Amino acid sequence: MIERVKETIEKYRMIEKGEKVVCGYSGGSDSTFLFIALRELGYSISLAYMNHMLREDSEREEEFVRKQAGKFGLELYMERMPVKKYAEERKLSLEEAARNLRYEFFERARKYFHADKVALGHNLDDLVETFFMRLLRGSGFGLSSIPPVRGCIVRPLIEIRREEIIKYLKEKNIPFYKDPSNQDTKFLRNRLRLEILPFLERNFPNLYESVKRSVENLRDIEEAMEELVDTGRIKRRKNFIKIDGDYFYNLPQPLKFLMLKRALSLIDRERGLKRIHIKEIEKKKEITLSGVSIHPGKDIIIYEELPSYHEMEVEVPGIYEFNGWMITLKKGKKEKGFECFSLEDIEFPVKIRMWREGDRMVPFGMKEEKKLQDIFVDEKVPRPIRRMMPIIEDSKGILVVGNIKRAERGRVRNNEECLLIKVEEKDA
């Protein structure tokens, strides 16, 4: 068994010699065997446990984890996370909320231990169960199921059956915690595990190996198709993700799906995406899934939630971050790349704020005021971006609207001193 774990690690190049590993540990059979195997193979390991605070027995589980970590002399990083509250606030399912919080938790644990990899205890049964769950829910590319390696996340048990793991632990008299909710058939995964898959395996003895090969083939197809997608057209900002619309809309539908899935994976929201959503986006309809809104316009904008209104008075000179934009303010002579305003026409203080309904300005080169709403429409600024874009103003009114428009007033004459303003989009 230990040797097979070693073979899987080598096959997928999961852990390099000398790398530190933090093991996700729940006290259950899989995570217990995981840290036992990695320790036997000579890896430097530590443990990370997240209490989901969902079950009545969660404190007993937590105490079991503490004792086992102490018994084996392993460092333990632990947090309690209110999964239910998080799910309600973000309108997510408990499963999705728990998954999001777990991956954030594992990254904190990895940094805490200065580890290189996070090892999780998913096994072959988990892979097959996930395959059938996604099949029954009508998933497309998601049928490639659980990847052996994803970034710094590795799964050394992905080719080993759960029954083999439990048999090994019992033979070695190694205790593990039994989650009582695993017997509750109101959950689809448990119905698959306890009723449907045992029936299929009785009739198709090679079921698990067959699904494993199918998953590997699907993963190869996905990886090959992803090579065709220019992921450089996806830009991650602080509050949103932007996909180049000129590129996206000209892709065939399968590649649109992959590109959008890749973009959503940056915020771990790709699981809710279906092919039907691509058809809606092609019709320029905004959609919401898993707490994320996708706004199709000239570009595709993906955002989790819009920031609440805020403003701030700023000093000159200074550099300020505002809703994912960087604003540079200084005094001096005209300079390329900056909007320049005569200091004679500026009435300090300067503020940076968000757009308000009814905002107006006289745009550069014009004589009459114009609503910012109309400027945004003319410039094809997506609705969610309007809510985030910084407005720079002095006591007389608006000077600059994001990186799209400046005011007519304040034109610089000759070589006079001026207020210089630069607004740039900032990568996350």
C-alpha positions as a printed Julia matrix, in Angstrom:
428×3 Matrix{Float64}:
   0.0    0.0     0.0
   2.71   2.49    0.96
   4.61   1.59   -2.2
   1.53   2.3    -4.33
   1.28   5.77   -2.79
   4.92   6.3    -3.74
   4.18   5.2    -7.31
   1.28   7.67   -7.59
   3.43  10.52   -6.27
   6.14   9.72   -8.82
   3.66   9.19  -11.68
   2.17  12.67  -11.32
   5.33  14.34   -9.94
   3.4   15.46   -6.89
   6.14  16.09   -4.36
   9.79  16.82   -5.03
  12.6   15.72   -2.77
  13.02  18.04    0.21
   9.62  19.69   -0.11
   7.52  20.24    3.01
   3.95  18.96    3.01
   0.91  19.93    5.06
  -1.72  17.17    5.15
  -5.4   17.99    5.31
  -6.55  15.96    8.32
 -10.11  15.31    9.48
  -9.44  12.26   11.64
 -11.15  10.01    9.06
  -9.69   6.9     7.43
  -8.42   8.58    4.26
  -6.63  11.52    5.87
  -5.24   9.24    8.58
  -3.73   6.85    6.03
  -2.47   9.82    4.04
  -0.25  11.21    6.79
   0.84   7.7     7.84
   1.93   6.92    4.26
   3.74  10.21    3.71
   5.54   9.86    7.04
   6.56   6.31    6.15
   7.93   7.61    2.84
  10.14  10.08    4.71
   8.4   13.36    3.87
   8.46  16.3     6.27
   4.79  16.68    7.19
   2.44  18.65    9.42
  -1.34  18.51    9.83
  -4.17  20.99    9.17
  -7.7   20.52   10.54
 -10.73  22.71    9.83
 -13.76  22.34   12.08
 -16.79  23.06    9.88
 -19.02  23.52   12.98
 -21.89  21.78   11.18
 -22.35  18.56   13.15
 -23.22  17.91   16.78
 -20.15  15.7    17.12
 -17.73  18.34   15.74
 -16.12  18.95   19.16
 -15.54  15.21   19.64
 -13.96  15.05   16.19
 -11.75  18.04   17.0
 -10.59  16.45   20.25
  -9.8   13.18   18.42
  -7.71  15.11   15.89
  -5.78  16.88   18.66
  -4.99  13.61   20.43
  -3.86  11.85   17.26
  -1.61  14.72   16.26
  -0.04  14.66   19.72
   0.29  10.86   19.68
   2.25  10.95   16.42
   4.24  14.04   17.43
   2.99  16.13   14.51
   2.39  19.89   14.45
  -1.27  20.8    13.99
  -2.77  23.96   12.49
  -6.46  24.27   13.31
  -9.32  26.72   12.72
 -13.05  26.75   13.39
 -15.06  28.06   10.46
 -18.8   28.97   10.58
 -19.64  27.32    7.25
 -23.42  27.69    7.59
 -23.22  31.45    8.23
 -20.79  31.89    5.32
 -23.15  29.96    3.01
 -26.17  32.05    4.02
 -24.34  35.36    3.57
 -23.15  34.42    0.07
 -26.22  32.39   -0.95
 -24.18  29.22   -1.51
 -24.94  25.58   -0.82
 -23.29  24.17    2.31
 -21.14  21.92    0.12
 -19.92  24.83   -1.99
 -19.35  27.09    1.02
 -17.36  24.39    2.83
 -15.23  23.75   -0.26
 -14.43  27.45   -0.7
 -13.5   27.89    2.95
 -11.41  24.7     2.98
  -9.17  25.8     0.13
  -8.66  29.23    1.7
  -7.89  27.48    4.99
  -5.37  25.11    3.4
  -3.52  28.02    1.83
  -3.25  29.72    5.25
  -2.0   26.46    6.75
   0.57  26.05    3.98
   1.92  29.54    4.62
   1.87  28.99    8.38
   4.11  25.91    8.07
   6.13  27.37    5.16
   5.15  24.23    3.27
   5.47  23.63   -0.47
   2.48  21.34   -1.0
  -0.91  20.57    0.52
  -1.79  16.87    0.4
  -5.45  15.84    0.53
  -6.87  12.37    1.11
  -9.18  11.99   -1.9
  -9.11   8.38   -3.11
 -10.33   6.43   -6.16
 -13.81   6.06   -4.65
 -14.05   9.85   -4.3
 -13.02  10.27   -7.94
 -15.67   7.79   -9.19
 -18.39   9.24   -6.92
 -17.62  12.76   -8.17
 -17.7   11.54  -11.78
 -21.2   10.11  -11.35
 -22.43  13.12   -9.36
 -21.4   15.45  -12.17
 -22.77  13.09  -14.82
 -26.17  13.0   -13.09
 -26.18  16.8   -12.77
 -25.44  17.23  -16.47
 -21.87  18.51  -16.23
 -19.76  18.81  -19.35
 -16.01  19.21  -19.03
 -16.37  18.76  -15.26
 -16.55  14.99  -15.84
 -12.75  14.94  -15.61
 -13.55  14.87  -11.88
 -10.84  15.33   -9.21
  -7.37  16.23  -10.58
  -4.34  14.46   -9.02
  -2.47  17.78   -9.0
  -3.83  21.31   -9.02
  -1.32  24.01   -8.24
   0.17  23.17   -4.85
  -2.71  20.75   -4.04
  -1.78  17.06   -4.46
  -3.79  13.86   -3.94
  -1.44  10.89   -3.37
  -4.31   8.41   -2.69
  -6.25   9.11   -5.89
  -5.57   5.61   -7.32
  -6.32   3.62   -4.14
  -9.73   2.25   -3.1
 -11.33   3.3     0.19
 -11.85  -0.32    1.28
  -8.1   -0.96    0.92
  -7.33   2.03    3.12
  -9.71   0.92    5.87
  -8.37  -2.65    5.72
  -4.78  -1.37    6.12
  -5.65   0.8     9.14
  -7.53  -2.02   10.87
  -4.68  -4.47   10.3
  -2.23  -1.97   11.82
  -4.63  -1.1    14.68
  -4.53   2.58   13.73
  -7.68   4.39   14.97
  -9.66   6.78   12.8
 -12.78   8.86   13.33
 -16.05   7.77   11.72
 -18.23  10.63   10.5
 -21.86   9.61   11.21
 -23.17  11.84    8.41
 -21.51   9.52    5.88
 -24.44   7.1     6.4
 -27.15   9.68    5.68
 -28.62   8.79    2.26
 -30.4   12.14    1.87
 -27.07  13.29    0.39
 -26.48  12.27   -3.23
 -22.87  11.27   -2.61
 -23.92   8.89    0.17
 -26.67   7.34   -1.99
 -24.1    6.74   -4.69
 -21.6    5.33   -2.21
 -23.98   3.07   -0.29
 -26.6    2.05   -2.86
 -25.99   2.86   -6.52
 -22.26   2.17   -6.99
 -22.32  -1.16   -5.08
 -25.12  -2.29   -7.42
 -23.19  -1.2   -10.52
 -19.99  -2.83   -9.32
 -21.76  -6.15   -8.76
 -22.79  -6.08  -12.42
 -19.63  -4.45  -13.77
 -16.67  -5.71  -11.68
 -14.16  -3.4   -13.44
 -16.32  -0.31  -12.85
 -13.77   1.71  -10.87
 -10.85   1.05  -13.21
 -13.05   1.77  -16.24
 -14.19   5.12  -14.83
 -10.61   5.96  -13.86
  -9.45   5.4   -17.48
 -12.37   7.46  -18.81
 -11.54  10.3   -16.43
  -7.89  10.24  -17.52
  -8.95  10.38  -21.2
 -11.34  13.27  -20.52
  -8.61  15.12  -18.65
  -6.23  14.72  -21.6
  -8.9   16.09  -23.96
  -9.55  19.07  -21.68
  -5.86  19.86  -21.35
  -5.43  19.69  -25.14
  -8.38  22.03  -25.69
  -7.16  24.45  -23.04
  -3.96  24.87  -25.06
  -6.16  26.44  -27.74
  -7.44  29.15  -25.39
  -5.37  32.31  -24.96
  -5.64  32.74  -21.2
  -3.66  35.99  -21.49
  -6.98  37.54  -22.55
  -8.24  37.03  -18.99
  -7.37  39.92  -16.64
  -7.81  39.57  -12.88
  -8.58  42.8   -11.04
  -9.22  43.39   -7.35
 -13.03  43.34   -7.55
 -13.65  41.68  -10.9
 -12.31  39.59  -13.78
 -12.35  40.86  -17.35
 -12.27  38.69  -20.49
 -11.43  40.31  -23.82
 -14.78  40.34  -25.63
 -13.34  40.63  -29.16
 -11.45  37.39  -28.58
 -14.12  35.57  -26.58
 -17.1   36.11  -28.9
 -15.15  34.78  -31.9
 -14.32  31.45  -30.23
 -16.32  28.28  -30.98
 -18.75  27.44  -28.18
 -16.66  24.66  -26.54
 -13.68  27.01  -26.23
 -15.92  29.78  -24.87
 -16.95  27.33  -22.17
 -13.33  26.48  -21.37
 -12.24  30.11  -21.29
 -15.07  31.12  -18.98
 -14.39  28.1   -16.81
 -10.72  29.08  -16.56
 -11.67  32.65  -15.59
 -14.11  31.43  -12.92
 -11.45  29.09  -11.54
  -9.47  32.18  -10.47
 -12.1   32.7    -7.77
 -12.95  28.99   -7.39
 -16.43  29.36   -8.92
 -16.13  27.24  -12.08
 -18.17  24.29  -10.81
 -21.56  25.95  -11.37
 -20.91  26.7   -15.05
 -23.04  24.85  -17.64
 -23.06  25.0   -21.44
 -26.53  26.58  -21.36
 -24.91  29.6   -19.69
 -22.74  30.15  -22.78
 -25.85  30.46  -24.94
 -27.23  33.09  -22.55
 -23.96  35.03  -22.62
 -23.94  34.94  -26.43
 -27.35  36.66  -26.25
 -25.73  39.31  -23.99
 -27.84  38.27  -21.0
 -26.33  38.72  -17.53
 -26.36  35.51  -15.5
 -25.77  34.69  -11.85
 -24.39  31.4   -10.58
 -22.87  30.33   -7.27
 -22.86  33.87   -5.92
 -21.08  35.25   -9.01
 -22.53  37.54  -11.7
 -21.33  37.36  -15.31
 -22.0   40.52  -17.31
 -21.54  40.16  -21.09
 -20.97  43.41  -22.93
 -18.09  44.59  -25.08
 -15.98  42.58  -22.63
 -17.08  39.85  -20.22
 -17.08  41.08  -16.61
 -17.24  38.61  -13.72
 -17.81  39.92  -10.22
 -18.83  38.41   -6.86
 -20.38  41.55   -5.38
 -20.17  45.26   -6.01
 -18.41  47.38   -3.38
 -20.54  49.68   -1.23
 -20.3   53.43   -1.82
 -17.26  55.14   -0.37
 -15.09  58.21   -0.91
 -11.87  59.61    0.5
 -10.11  62.96    0.7
  -6.51  62.64   -0.48
  -3.21  64.46   -0.23
  -1.21  65.72   -3.21
   1.26  64.26   -4.0
   0.16  60.7    -3.33
  -0.58  57.27   -4.82
  -3.9   55.65   -3.9
  -5.62  52.33   -4.56
  -9.38  52.55   -5.13
 -11.6   49.62   -6.16
  -8.81  48.03   -8.19
  -7.49  51.23   -9.79
  -4.25  53.03   -8.94
  -4.51  56.84   -8.84
  -1.32  58.91   -8.94
  -1.56  62.61   -8.0
   1.25  65.14   -8.09
   2.14  68.75   -8.97
   4.53  69.75  -11.73
   4.89  70.5   -15.44
   2.91  68.7   -18.16
   3.92  65.06  -18.37
   3.06  62.3   -20.85
   0.59  59.76  -19.51
  -1.0   62.22  -17.06
  -4.09  64.4   -17.31
  -2.89  67.95  -16.53
  -4.99  70.67  -14.89
  -3.91  74.28  -14.32
  -3.45  74.86  -10.59
  -5.21  78.21  -11.03
  -8.44  76.31  -11.8
  -8.13  73.75   -8.98
  -9.83  74.3    -5.64
  -8.45  71.88   -3.06
  -9.05  69.45   -1.38
  -9.1   66.61   -3.91
 -11.4   63.62   -3.38
 -11.68  60.16   -4.9
 -15.15  58.69   -4.83
 -17.6   56.36   -6.58
 -20.17  57.38   -9.2
 -23.51  58.75   -8.03
 -26.72  58.95  -10.05
 -27.04  62.43  -11.51
 -23.29  63.12  -11.73
 -22.43  65.57  -14.52
 -19.35  67.15  -16.05
 -18.28  69.15  -19.11
 -16.1   66.63  -20.99
 -12.85  67.72  -22.64
 -13.5   69.45  -25.96
 -17.16  70.19  -25.2
 -19.09  73.23  -23.98
 -22.16  71.64  -22.44
 -22.52  69.43  -19.38
 -23.12  65.75  -19.9
 -24.39  63.07  -17.56
 -21.78  60.51  -16.54
 -24.43  57.88  -17.26
 -24.37  58.97  -20.93
 -20.56  59.09  -20.98
 -20.45  55.5   -19.69
 -22.88  54.4   -22.4
 -20.89  56.18  -25.13
 -17.64  54.64  -23.89
 -19.28  51.19  -23.57
 -18.33  50.9   -19.89
 -20.06  47.78  -18.43
 -22.65  48.51  -15.73
 -20.74  46.82  -12.89
 -17.54  48.71  -13.76
 -19.42  52.03  -13.57
 -20.11  51.25   -9.93
 -16.41  50.65   -9.22
 -14.7   53.29  -11.38
 -12.99  56.12   -9.43
 -14.21  59.69   -9.85
 -11.57  62.33   -9.01
 -12.9   65.78   -8.1
 -11.98  69.02   -6.37
 -14.34  71.44   -4.61
 -15.58  72.79   -7.97
 -16.56  69.42   -9.42
 -15.4   66.37  -11.36
 -11.93  66.42  -12.94
 -11.44  62.84  -14.14
 -13.7   59.83  -14.66
 -11.6   56.69  -14.24
  -9.29  56.18  -17.18
 -11.88  57.2   -19.81
 -12.64  60.95  -19.62
 -11.33  64.25  -18.24
 -13.08  67.62  -17.76
 -12.76  70.55  -20.14
 -11.82  72.96  -17.37
  -8.28  73.4   -16.18
  -6.58  73.44  -19.59
  -2.88  74.11  -19.12
  -1.45  77.24  -20.75
   2.21  77.49  -21.75
   4.57  75.83  -19.25
   2.69  76.52  -16.03
   2.47  74.38  -12.9
  -0.38  71.89  -12.96
  -2.1   69.1   -11.08
  -1.16  65.79  -12.71
  -3.57  62.84  -12.47
  -3.05  59.29  -13.74
  -5.62  56.5   -13.33
  -4.54  52.93  -14.13
  -6.24  49.57  -13.8
  -4.41  47.42  -11.25
  -3.96  43.66  -11.47
  -5.1   41.69   -8.41
